[in-house]
Amino acid sequence: MKKVYIKKGDTVYINAGNDKGKTGKVLEVIRSKDRAIVEGANMISKHTKPNPKNPQGGIVKKEAGIHISNLQLIDPAKGGPTRIGFKFVDGKKVRYSKKSGEEIK
């Protein structure tokens, strides 16, 4: 497994694939597969059988995973995509933007 710089709730920029150029919020990070699910990106059609939640069944649109290497975090200060670094502040390891140097919450 690679280092994962992206966490649930982060806003990311998609830099490769069919959704290149889009931004979205991370809904889930799947560390075992090095993938993240981004809101509104990489939509797939899933065929479902009728069940109590969806008695009709049919085709459901949902997000599929995107490889972590195709995502970049949005810089909180400047607004564009940025690389991420780690540093220690008061004994705690924190993420920071390499573009602006600002700490990422």
TAQUILIN-V651207 format. One record per pair of residues at least 6 apart in sequence whose ideal C-beta (glycine too) atoms are under 6 Angstrom apart, sorted by the first residue. I is the first residue (numbers start at 1). J is the second residue. D is the distance in whole Angstrom. If there is no record, write none. Layout:
# TAQUILIN-V651207
i->[I | I]
j->[J | J]
d->[D | D]
This chain:
# TAQUILIN-V651207
i->[2 | 4 | 5 | 6 | 6 | 6 | 8 | 8 | 10 | 10 | 11 | 11 | 12 | 12 | 12 | 13 | 13 | 13 | 13 | 14 | 14 | 14 | 15 | 15 | 16 | 17 | 19 | 19 | 22 | 24 | 24 | 24 | 24 | 25 | 26 | 26 | 27 | 27 | 28 | 29 | 30 | 34 | 35 | 35 | 36 | 36 | 37 | 37 | 38 | 42 | 42 | 42 | 43 | 44 | 45 | 45 | 46 | 46 | 47 | 48 | 48 | 49 | 50 | 72 | 73 | 75 | 75 | 75 | 75 | 76 | 77 | 77 | 78 | 78 | 82 | 82 | 82 | 83 | 84 | 85 | 85 | 86 | 87 | 94 | 95 | 96]
j->[34 | 31 | 84 | 26 | 36 | 71 | 26 | 29 | 26 | 73 | 25 | 74 | 26 | 71 | 73 | 23 | 72 | 74 | 81 | 20 | 22 | 41 | 70 | 72 | 70 | 70 | 41 | 42 | 41 | 38 | 39 | 40 | 41 | 39 | 36 | 38 | 37 | 39 | 37 | 36 | 65 | 68 | 65 | 67 | 66 | 68 | 63 | 65 | 66 | 63 | 64 | 66 | 61 | 64 | 59 | 61 | 60 | 62 | 59 | 57 | 60 | 57 | 57 | 81 | 84 | 82 | 97 | 99 | 100 | 102 | 100 | 102 | 99 | 100 | 97 | 98 | 99 | 98 | 95 | 96 | 98 | 93 | 96 | 103 | 104 | 103]
d->[6 | 6 | 4 | 6 | 6 | 6 | 6 | 6 | 5 | 6 | 6 | 5 | 6 | 4 | 6 | 5 | 5 | 6 | 4 | 6 | 5 | 6 | 6 | 6 | 4 | 6 | 4 | 6 | 6 | 4 | 5 | 5 | 5 | 5 | 5 | 6 | 5 | 5 | 4 | 5 | 6 | 5 | 3 | 6 | 6 | 6 | 5 | 5 | 6 | 6 | 5 | 5 | 5 | 5 | 5 | 6 | 5 | 6 | 6 | 6 | 5 | 5 | 4 | 4 | 6 | 4 | 5 | 5 | 5 | 6 | 4 | 5 | 6 | 5 | 5 | 6 | 4 | 4 | 5 | 5 | 5 | 6 | 6 | 5 | 4 | 5]
